[in-house]
C-alpha cells in the first residue's frame, strides 16, 4: 500500500518538484532576511542559519503531512477505498500507508535541507547522530499530523473543511514555536503555549541533539512525547477508519 502511494507521487513530477524546492526557498529567504537577529542573544549560536535549519526541517514536515487527509478523502470519493475493503489487506495499512509515504518523503526532504544548509555555511556540531535524531523527530511529527489529518478526512468528508482547518492551524503552530525566533526572545505567553506545541517539541529535541553538548534529558523527554502522540494519532486514525467501514 505504501508503494502504491509512492507511485502516485512519482507520477506527479510538478508536485514532487514543488515539495522539494519550497523548503529551499524558506531556508535561504528567512536565512538572509533574519540573519542579524542572532545579535539579540538566546539563539545558542552566532549563525542564524545554524539555528534555522532544524526549524525549516520540522516546518516542512508539518506542512506536507497536514494534507494527508486530502488523499484519504480522494480515495473515498473515487470509490477506491471501498473496493479495497473487499480485499484481505490490513485495515491499518489502508489507513496509514500515506502516513508511511509521508515519512519517506520527509526523510528525503530533510536530507536535502541539511545538505543545502551545509553548503550555505551551516554547522552541525552534534555530528551524524544529531542529524539522525532531527530526522526522526521530523518523521514523528509528520506521523502525528498525517494520522490526525487522515482521521479528520474520515470525520468531515469535505475538502473545504480540511483546507480551512489546515490553513487555520499551520501558521499559528509555526509561529507559536521556536522555528524562527529563540524562546528567550518570545513573550512569556507565547513560550508557555510553545511548551504544548508538538512542532516545538521536535525543534527543541532536534536542536539539542545537534548541539555540541546535547541535553539528553530534553531530547528523550520531547522525543518521547512526540512518540506517544504519534501512537495516539495512528490509533485514532485507525479507529475512525473502522467507524467508516461500518457505515459503508
N, C-alpha and C positions, 0 to 999 in steps of 0.2 A: 504493500500500500504506500509506503514511503517512496519507493522507486517510481510509482505512478505519479505522485505529487512532484517529484523532481523532474520527470519528463515533461510535465505541464509547464514548469518554469523554463526549461531549456528551449521549449518551443515558442517562448516569448522573449526574443533577444532584446527588444526595446526595454521591457520591464527589468530584465536582468542587468542591462547596462545602467539604467537609472538607479537601481538598487545599489550598485557598486560605486557609482560616481557621486551620488548625493552626499555620503559621509565625507568624501574627499573635499567637496565644496565647503561643508561645515567646518572641517578641520582647518583649512587654510584661511577661510573667511573670518571665523571667530579668532583663530590664532593670530592673525595680523591686526584685527580690529581691537582686541583687548590685550595685546601683548604687554602693555605698560601697567596693567592693573596689578601685577605681582608686586609692584613697588608699595602697595598698600600694606603688604605683610599678611601672614597667616596661610600662605599657599604651600609652605614647606619646600619651595624651590624658587630659584631666580628666573626660571624659564616658564612662561605661561604655556608653551607647547607641551612641556612635560606634564603639567597639570591637566591640560585639556584633553590629551589623547584618551585616557580612561573614560572621561565624560562623553566623548564622541562615540566610543565603542558601546557604552551602555545605552546612550540615547538612540543610537541606530538600532540596537536590539529591540528596544521598546517600540520604536516607530514601525518597524517591519512586522513584529509579532502581533500587534494590536489588530491587524486586519485579517487574521486567520479566520475569523467568523464569517467574513465575506465569502471565502471559498466554501465553507460549510453550507452557507445559505444558497450558493450557486448550485451545489450538489443536490440540495433538496428541490430547488426549482426545476432542474433538468430531469429529475426523477432518477438520477444515478444512484443516490443513496438508497432509495427504496429497492432498486434492483440488487444492490449488494446485500440487502437484508435477506435475500433468498439464498445466499451462499453461506458456507460454513465459516467464512472469515471471522476472525475475532472482532467483537464489537468495540473493544478498546482500540484495536488497530484502525478500525473505520473512523473513529472519532479523533484519534491522536496522531495519525500519520502525518497530517500537515504540521503538527507541532514538532515532530522529529525533523521534518523537512526544514522548518524554520531554524531549528538548532544547527543543522548542517550549513544553511545559508549564513547564519550569524557567525559561525566559526570562520568561514571563508572571508566574510566581511571584516571580521576582527583582525585576521592575518594581514589583509590589505591595508587597513588603517594603521596597524602597528608598523608595517614596513614603510609606508609613506611618512608616518611620523618620524621614523628613524632617519629617513632621507632628508626630512625637513630640519633635523637637528635635535630631535627629542632624545632624552636619555632614559634608560630603564635600569636603574641601579639594582633592582631586585632580581635581575637576570631572567633566565628562561622560566624558572619556577614561578616567578611573579607574573609573567605574561600568561602562563597556563592558568593560573588562578583567576586572572582577569577574564580570560576566555570562558572559563567555567561559570563565573558569575554572570556573564552576558548570556550564556546558554540557559542558565536557571531563570534569569529574568524573562527571557523570551518564552520559556516554558510556562511561567506564571501567567503572562498576559496572553499568550497564544491559546492556552487552555481556557482561560476566562472568556476570551473572545469567542471561542467555539461554543461555550455554554450560553453566552449572550445571543449568538446566532440561533441557537436552538430555542431560546425563550422568546425573543422578539419577532423573529422571522421576517424582518423588514430591513432592507438596505439602508433606508433613510435613518432609521433608529441607530443602527450600528455606526454609520458615518457621523451622526450627531454626537453620540456618546464618545467616540474616539476623538473627535475634534475638540470636544469639551475637556477631555482628560489630558491629552498629550502635552500641551504647553504648561498647564499648571503642575503636572507631575515633573516636568523637566526643570522648571524654574523654582519649584519648591524642593530643590535638591542642590547638591554642590557641583552640578555639572559644569557651570561656568564661573561660579564665584565661591571663594573659600567660605566655609561655615563661619569663621571668625568675623567675616565682613557682612554677614547676613543679619537682619533684625532678629531679635530673640524669638519672636513668634514664628518666624519662618524656620529657624533652627529646630524648634520644637516639632513643627509639622514634618520637617525633613527626617526626624528620628523615626517616623512611622511610614516613611515613603520607601517602598521596595526598590525603586530606582536608586535612591540614595544608599540603601544597604549595599547594593552591588558596587557602587562607586567607592564607598568607604573601604570595603573589603579589597577591591582591586587596587586602589591607590596605596593602601597599607602594604599589600603583598609586593607591590612594585617598588617600594621604597628601599633605601639601603639598610634600614633597621625595621623590618616588619613587626607590627604588633599582632602576634598570632591569636591573641585573645579576641581582638576586634575582627580579624579575618574569619576565625571559626564561628564567632557569635553571629556576625552579619551573614556569613555564608550559610550557616545552619538555619537561620531564619528564612532565607531565600529558598533553601531546600524544602523546608517544612511547608512553606506557602505553595511551592510548586507541586508537592504531593497533594495538597488540598485542592489546588486548581484542577489537576488531572482527574482526581476523584469526582469533583463537581461536574467536570465536563462529561465524564462517562455516565454519571448519574442522570444528567439532563438528556443524554442520548437515549438511555433506556426508557425514559419517560416518553420521548418522541417515538421510540419503537412501538410502545404500547398503543400509541394514538393512531398509528398507521393502519 
